[in-house]
Amino acid sequence: LDLADYLKMLEDKDVYNRFEEGQTAVYLVIKDYDFNQTFHALKDVDIRLIKGFAVRHATKQAMTYLSLKLREIEQQHRLPFGVLSILAFIEDAKGVLEATKIGNYQRVIGLCYQDDSENDMFLKDVLLSAFSTNKDFIYVSQDASLLTAEFYEAKRLGFDGILTEHPKQVSHIKEAYQATENEINHAAEVIRIVEESTVKNRKKLFVNNTRITPGKVKQA
């Protein structure tokens, strides 16, 4: 949600209650140029539903500022330390170059990426940054025509999830990301082998002739 939509939601008790009862995670979308405006507007409002902030055109400088600012907000609203998190949108060359540094920030839980004809050359770079920093790699869907096949492809490419603003796509995303029985059995086997191993030999573990990497353990 953007700030205006969130403030409207606070005025509608029915909508607020549906969000609260549904345990929906609300992320406020902000850009680097309206940080101060957004935080000033939130000073005296209920932020209990806000899980964190979705930062467009994320940069290392913005993450540094936000990390400090979110701690200040948590103190103002008497929230536990670290409860507010960040979804970092990697949308330009600077973001790609700084993606690993962005992913290293503790509050960043995922790197969000929109794969299109203009910037798909950077997909692998952002994926590696997400992998190396152990953060979720999230596909941003802005095309309402995308259906299940495209989301299966996003899953195959390594995206951990999908962000969409189109309600009709939710069922297609769920279908693509719903684990199959074979995937569940494979994940259980990966976890079993890792748990039964020692720290020393975890770099040499295999399942079905495929090496078990940290990424596969996380996925399992």
C-alpha positions as CSV (number, residue, x, y, z in Angstrom):
1,L,0.0,0.0,0.0
2,D,1.1,3.6,-0.5
3,L,0.7,6.0,2.4
4,A,-2.6,7.5,1.2
5,D,-4.2,4.1,0.9
6,Y,-3.0,3.1,4.4
7,L,-4.4,6.3,5.9
8,K,-7.8,5.6,4.2
9,M,-7.8,2.1,5.5
10,L,-7.4,3.3,9.1
11,E,-10.6,5.3,8.6
12,D,-12.6,2.3,7.5
13,K,-13.1,0.0,10.5
14,D,-14.4,-2.9,8.4
15,V,-11.4,-2.9,6.1
16,Y,-9.0,-2.5,9.1
17,N,-10.6,-5.4,10.9
18,R,-10.4,-7.7,7.8
19,F,-6.7,-6.9,7.5
20,E,-6.1,-7.5,11.2
21,E,-8.1,-10.8,11.3
22,G,-6.6,-12.0,8.1
23,Q,-3.1,-11.4,9.5
24,T,-2.1,-9.7,6.3
25,A,1.4,-8.2,6.2
26,V,1.2,-4.6,5.2
27,Y,4.2,-3.0,3.5
28,L,4.2,0.7,2.8
29,V,5.6,1.7,-0.6
30,I,8.0,4.6,-0.3
31,K,10.6,6.2,-2.6
32,D,13.9,7.7,-1.5
33,Y,12.6,11.3,-2.0
34,D,9.6,11.0,0.3
35,F,11.1,9.2,3.3
36,N,10.7,12.2,5.6
37,Q,7.1,13.0,4.5
38,T,6.1,9.4,5.0
39,F,7.6,9.1,8.5
40,H,6.2,12.4,9.6
41,A,2.7,11.3,8.6
42,L,3.1,8.1,10.6
43,K,4.2,9.8,13.7
44,D,0.7,9.9,15.4
45,V,-1.1,7.1,13.6
46,D,-1.7,3.4,14.3
47,I,1.1,1.4,12.7
48,R,0.3,-2.0,14.2
49,L,-0.6,-3.5,10.9
50,I,2.6,-2.3,9.2
51,K,5.1,-5.1,8.8
52,G,7.7,-2.9,7.1
53,F,8.4,-0.8,4.0
54,A,8.8,-1.6,0.3
55,V,11.5,0.7,-0.9
56,R,11.5,1.6,-4.6
57,H,14.9,2.2,-6.3
58,A,16.7,0.9,-3.2
59,T,20.3,2.0,-2.6
60,K,22.9,1.4,0.1
61,Q,22.5,5.0,1.3
62,A,18.7,4.6,1.6
63,M,19.2,1.3,3.6
64,T,21.5,3.0,6.1
65,Y,19.0,5.9,6.6
66,L,16.1,3.5,6.9
67,S,17.8,1.2,9.4
68,L,18.3,4.1,11.8
69,K,14.8,5.6,11.1
70,L,12.9,2.3,11.7
71,R,14.6,1.9,15.0
72,E,13.4,5.4,15.9
73,I,9.9,4.5,14.8
74,E,9.9,1.3,16.9
75,Q,10.9,3.3,19.9
76,Q,8.3,5.9,19.4
77,H,5.5,3.3,19.1
78,R,7.0,1.0,21.7
79,L,7.5,-1.8,19.3
80,P,10.1,-4.6,19.7
81,F,13.5,-4.0,18.1
82,G,13.7,-5.3,14.5
83,V,9.9,-5.9,14.1
84,L,9.9,-3.5,11.0
85,S,11.5,-5.0,7.9
86,I,12.4,-3.8,4.4
87,L,11.6,-5.1,0.9
88,A,14.3,-3.6,-1.3
89,F,13.3,-3.0,-5.0
90,I,16.3,-3.3,-7.3
91,E,15.2,-1.2,-10.3
92,D,18.2,0.5,-11.8
93,A,22.0,0.0,-12.4
94,K,23.0,1.6,-9.1
95,G,20.7,-0.8,-7.3
96,V,22.2,-3.8,-9.1
97,L,25.7,-2.7,-8.3
98,E,24.9,-2.3,-4.6
99,A,22.5,-5.3,-4.4
100,T,24.8,-7.4,-2.3
101,K,25.5,-4.5,0.1
102,I,21.7,-3.8,0.3
103,G,21.0,-7.5,1.0
104,N,23.5,-7.5,3.9
105,Y,21.4,-5.1,5.9
106,Q,19.7,-7.0,8.8
107,R,16.3,-5.4,8.2
108,V,16.2,-6.3,4.5
109,I,14.2,-9.6,4.1
110,G,14.0,-9.7,0.3
111,L,15.4,-8.3,-2.9
112,C,12.5,-7.5,-5.3
113,Y,13.1,-7.6,-9.1
114,Q,11.0,-6.9,-12.1
115,D,12.2,-8.9,-15.1
116,D,11.5,-7.1,-18.3
117,S,13.2,-6.4,-21.7
118,E,15.1,-3.4,-20.3
119,N,16.8,-4.9,-17.3
120,D,16.6,-8.7,-17.6
121,M,20.3,-8.7,-18.2
122,F,20.7,-8.0,-14.5
123,L,18.6,-10.9,-13.2
124,K,21.4,-13.3,-12.5
125,D,23.4,-10.5,-10.7
126,V,20.5,-9.8,-8.4
127,L,19.8,-13.5,-7.9
128,L,23.4,-14.1,-6.8
129,S,23.2,-11.1,-4.4
130,A,20.0,-12.5,-2.8
131,F,21.6,-16.0,-2.6
132,S,24.9,-14.7,-1.1
133,T,23.1,-12.6,1.6
134,N,20.5,-15.4,2.3
135,K,17.6,-13.1,1.4
136,D,14.4,-13.9,-0.5
137,F,14.5,-13.2,-4.3
138,I,11.0,-11.9,-5.2
139,Y,9.5,-11.4,-8.6
140,V,7.5,-8.2,-9.1
141,S,4.5,-8.7,-11.4
142,Q,3.0,-5.6,-13.0
143,D,1.5,-7.3,-16.0
144,A,-2.1,-8.4,-15.3
145,S,-2.0,-10.8,-18.2
146,L,0.6,-13.1,-16.6
147,L,-0.8,-16.5,-15.7
148,T,0.4,-19.7,-14.1
149,A,2.9,-20.7,-16.8
150,E,4.9,-17.4,-16.4
151,F,4.9,-17.9,-12.6
152,Y,6.2,-21.5,-13.0
153,E,9.0,-20.0,-15.0
154,A,9.7,-17.4,-12.3
155,K,9.9,-20.2,-9.8
156,R,12.3,-22.2,-12.1
157,L,14.6,-19.2,-12.4
158,G,15.0,-19.0,-8.6
159,F,12.4,-16.5,-7.4
160,D,11.3,-17.3,-3.9
161,G,7.9,-15.5,-4.3
162,I,5.8,-13.1,-6.3
163,L,4.6,-9.6,-5.6
164,T,1.5,-8.5,-7.5
165,E,-1.1,-5.8,-7.4
166,H,-3.6,-7.8,-9.4
167,P,-6.0,-9.9,-7.2
168,K,-6.9,-12.2,-10.1
169,Q,-3.3,-13.4,-10.2
170,V,-3.2,-14.7,-6.6
171,S,-4.7,-18.1,-7.5
172,H,-2.2,-18.6,-10.4
173,I,0.7,-17.7,-8.1
174,K,-0.5,-20.1,-5.5
175,E,-0.8,-22.9,-8.1
176,A,2.7,-22.3,-9.4
177,Y,4.3,-22.1,-5.9
178,Q,2.3,-24.9,-4.3
179,A,4.8,-27.6,-3.5
180,T,4.1,-31.0,-5.2
181,E,4.3,-34.3,-3.3
182,N,7.7,-35.0,-5.0
183,E,9.0,-31.6,-3.9
184,I,7.9,-32.2,-0.3
185,N,9.5,-35.6,-0.2
186,H,12.7,-34.2,-1.7
187,A,12.8,-31.4,0.8
188,A,12.3,-33.8,3.7
189,E,15.2,-35.9,2.4
190,V,17.4,-32.9,2.2
191,I,16.6,-31.8,5.7
192,R,17.1,-35.4,7.0
193,I,20.5,-35.7,5.4
194,V,21.7,-32.3,6.7
195,E,20.4,-33.0,10.2
196,E,22.2,-36.4,10.4
197,S,25.5,-35.0,9.1
198,T,28.3,-33.3,10.9
199,V,29.4,-29.7,10.3
200,K,32.6,-31.0,8.7
201,N,31.0,-33.0,5.9
202,R,28.1,-30.7,5.1
203,K,30.0,-29.4,2.0
204,K,30.0,-32.9,0.5
205,L,26.3,-33.9,0.9
206,F,24.3,-35.3,-2.0
207,V,20.7,-36.3,-2.6
208,N,19.7,-38.1,-5.9
209,N,23.3,-37.4,-7.2
210,T,22.8,-33.6,-6.7
211,R,25.0,-31.7,-4.2
212,I,23.1,-30.1,-1.3
213,T,24.0,-26.4,-1.4
214,P,23.0,-23.8,1.3
215,G,20.4,-22.6,-1.2
216,K,18.8,-26.0,-1.4
217,V,18.7,-26.3,2.3
218,K,17.0,-22.9,2.6
219,Q,14.5,-23.9,-0.1
220,A,13.7,-27.2,1.7
